[in-house]
């Protein structure tokens, strides 16, 4: 297998040591079976981490999105590993992040990826009070934006972890996630958590705000269980088989 990134260099530069080095090997080569699944999984961890950083660092949601964009990720990989070439080298931020999550846990992976981007650790923000809402920095509201990314991560995490990774198919995982998070299906699930009698968009926003409240009251695990109960119940998981 041809490794585009050298595993020894990755460990030396990032300071991370892998218990299961096959995860790192697969994350460093596009030829591996797990590469695209790692990219799919790492993307959700990265997006949640950058939103959390922006919210608590008085930066804008657009700043978080720019940091997580392919061009910015590719530039960062080029800075760390000058021998890396190609338009898609930014994928390695995501695959390395997923490999860390699989080797340890998603919290360590989130701090790894924001550290890789020069932002520092962010997971301690989960236990801190919610910053005041600022419609300039977060037009939809910071609580709603954080809740939405948290929902996306939990759904992604659950889908990835129940799959047999060597045989998992990234496009199929993406299809399942898209079906679960489809607006019309989400509207039906979250209606009970909204004070609005009408308007699916408003109902979803209020639900995402509720997710952030669950995070503040019950921690990450509490919010995760709440999301799984509402969004990924046995009935919800079967929705992607509907026509």
FENCORWO-V108864 format. One record per residue. N is the residue number from 1. SS is DSSP state (H for helix, E for strand, - for the rest). PSI is psi as a letter, one per 30 degrees, with the letter a starting at -180 (999 if undefined). Layout:
n:N ss:SS psi:PSI
n:N ss:SS psi:PSI
//
This chain:
n:1 ss:- psi:k
n:2 ss:- psi:k
n:3 ss:- psi:j
n:4 ss:- psi:e
n:5 ss:- psi:k
n:6 ss:- psi:k
n:7 ss:H psi:e
n:8 ss:H psi:e
n:9 ss:H psi:e
n:10 ss:H psi:e
n:11 ss:H psi:e
n:12 ss:H psi:e
n:13 ss:H psi:e
n:14 ss:H psi:f
n:15 ss:- psi:g
n:16 ss:- psi:k
n:17 ss:- psi:k
n:18 ss:- psi:k
n:19 ss:- psi:e
n:20 ss:- psi:j
n:21 ss:H psi:f
n:22 ss:H psi:f
n:23 ss:H psi:e
n:24 ss:H psi:e
n:25 ss:H psi:e
n:26 ss:H psi:e
n:27 ss:H psi:f
n:28 ss:- psi:g
n:29 ss:- psi:k
n:30 ss:- psi:f
n:31 ss:- psi:f
n:32 ss:- psi:l
n:33 ss:- psi:f
n:34 ss:- psi:f
n:35 ss:H psi:e
n:36 ss:H psi:e
n:37 ss:H psi:e
n:38 ss:H psi:e
n:39 ss:H psi:e
n:40 ss:H psi:e
n:41 ss:H psi:e
n:42 ss:H psi:e
n:43 ss:H psi:e
n:44 ss:H psi:e
n:45 ss:H psi:e
n:46 ss:H psi:e
n:47 ss:H psi:e
n:48 ss:H psi:e
n:49 ss:H psi:e
n:50 ss:H psi:e
n:51 ss:H psi:e
n:52 ss:H psi:e
n:53 ss:H psi:e
n:54 ss:H psi:e
n:55 ss:H psi:e
n:56 ss:H psi:f
n:57 ss:- psi:g
n:58 ss:- psi:h
n:59 ss:- psi:l
n:60 ss:- psi:l
n:61 ss:H psi:e
n:62 ss:H psi:e
n:63 ss:H psi:e
n:64 ss:H psi:e
n:65 ss:H psi:e
n:66 ss:H psi:e
n:67 ss:H psi:e
n:68 ss:- psi:g
n:69 ss:- psi:l
n:70 ss:H psi:e
n:71 ss:H psi:e
n:72 ss:H psi:e
n:73 ss:H psi:e
n:74 ss:H psi:e
n:75 ss:H psi:e
n:76 ss:H psi:e
n:77 ss:H psi:e
n:78 ss:H psi:e
n:79 ss:H psi:e
n:80 ss:H psi:e
n:81 ss:- psi:i
n:82 ss:- psi:f
n:83 ss:- psi:f
n:84 ss:- psi:k
n:85 ss:- psi:l
n:86 ss:- psi:l
n:87 ss:- psi:f
n:88 ss:- psi:g
n:89 ss:- psi:f
n:90 ss:- psi:f
n:91 ss:H psi:f
n:92 ss:H psi:f
n:93 ss:H psi:e
n:94 ss:H psi:e
n:95 ss:H psi:e
n:96 ss:H psi:e
n:97 ss:H psi:e
n:98 ss:H psi:e
n:99 ss:H psi:e
n:100 ss:H psi:e
n:101 ss:H psi:e
n:102 ss:H psi:e
n:103 ss:H psi:e
n:104 ss:- psi:c
n:105 ss:- psi:l
n:106 ss:H psi:f
n:107 ss:H psi:e
n:108 ss:H psi:e
n:109 ss:H psi:e
n:110 ss:H psi:e
n:111 ss:H psi:e
n:112 ss:H psi:e
n:113 ss:H psi:e
n:114 ss:H psi:e
n:115 ss:H psi:e
n:116 ss:H psi:e
n:117 ss:- psi:g
n:118 ss:- psi:g
n:119 ss:- psi:f
n:120 ss:- psi:l
n:121 ss:- psi:k
n:122 ss:- psi:f
n:123 ss:H psi:f
n:124 ss:H psi:f
n:125 ss:H psi:f
n:126 ss:H psi:e
n:127 ss:H psi:g
n:128 ss:- psi:l
n:129 ss:- psi:k
n:130 ss:- psi:k
n:131 ss:- psi:l
n:132 ss:- psi:k
n:133 ss:- psi:k
n:134 ss:- psi:j
n:135 ss:- psi:f
n:136 ss:- psi:e
n:137 ss:- psi:e
n:138 ss:- psi:i
n:139 ss:- psi:e
n:140 ss:- psi:f
n:141 ss:- psi:k
n:142 ss:H psi:e
n:143 ss:H psi:e
n:144 ss:H psi:e
n:145 ss:H psi:e
n:146 ss:H psi:e
n:147 ss:H psi:e
n:148 ss:H psi:e
n:149 ss:H psi:e
n:150 ss:H psi:e
n:151 ss:H psi:e
n:152 ss:H psi:e
n:153 ss:H psi:e
n:154 ss:H psi:e
n:155 ss:H psi:e
n:156 ss:H psi:e
n:157 ss:H psi:e
n:158 ss:H psi:e
n:159 ss:H psi:e
n:160 ss:H psi:e
n:161 ss:H psi:f
n:162 ss:- psi:f
n:163 ss:- psi:l
n:164 ss:- psi:j
n:165 ss:H psi:e
n:166 ss:H psi:f
n:167 ss:H psi:g
n:168 ss:- psi:l
n:169 ss:- psi:j
n:170 ss:H psi:e
n:171 ss:H psi:e
n:172 ss:H psi:e
n:173 ss:H psi:e
n:174 ss:H psi:e
n:175 ss:H psi:e
n:176 ss:H psi:e
n:177 ss:H psi:e
n:178 ss:H psi:e
n:179 ss:H psi:e
n:180 ss:H psi:e
n:181 ss:- psi:g
n:182 ss:- psi:k
n:183 ss:H psi:e
n:184 ss:H psi:e
n:185 ss:H psi:e
n:186 ss:H psi:e
n:187 ss:H psi:e
n:188 ss:H psi:e
n:189 ss:H psi:e
n:190 ss:H psi:f
n:191 ss:H psi:e
n:192 ss:H psi:f
n:193 ss:H psi:g
n:194 ss:- psi:k
n:195 ss:- psi:f
n:196 ss:- psi:k
n:197 ss:- psi:f
n:198 ss:- psi:l
n:199 ss:- psi:j
n:200 ss:H psi:e
n:201 ss:H psi:e
n:202 ss:H psi:e
n:203 ss:H psi:e
n:204 ss:H psi:e
n:205 ss:H psi:e
n:206 ss:H psi:e
n:207 ss:H psi:e
n:208 ss:H psi:e
n:209 ss:H psi:e
n:210 ss:H psi:e
n:211 ss:H psi:e
n:212 ss:H psi:e
n:213 ss:H psi:e
n:214 ss:H psi:e
n:215 ss:H psi:e
n:216 ss:H psi:e
n:217 ss:H psi:e
n:218 ss:H psi:g
n:219 ss:H psi:a
n:220 ss:H psi:e
n:221 ss:H psi:e
n:222 ss:H psi:e
n:223 ss:H psi:e
n:224 ss:H psi:e
n:225 ss:H psi:e
n:226 ss:H psi:e
n:227 ss:H psi:e
n:228 ss:H psi:e
n:229 ss:H psi:e
n:230 ss:H psi:e
n:231 ss:H psi:e
n:232 ss:- psi:h
n:233 ss:- psi:l
n:234 ss:H psi:e
n:235 ss:H psi:e
n:236 ss:H psi:e
n:237 ss:H psi:f
n:238 ss:H psi:f
n:239 ss:H psi:e
n:240 ss:H psi:f
n:241 ss:H psi:f
n:242 ss:- psi:l
n:243 ss:- psi:999
//
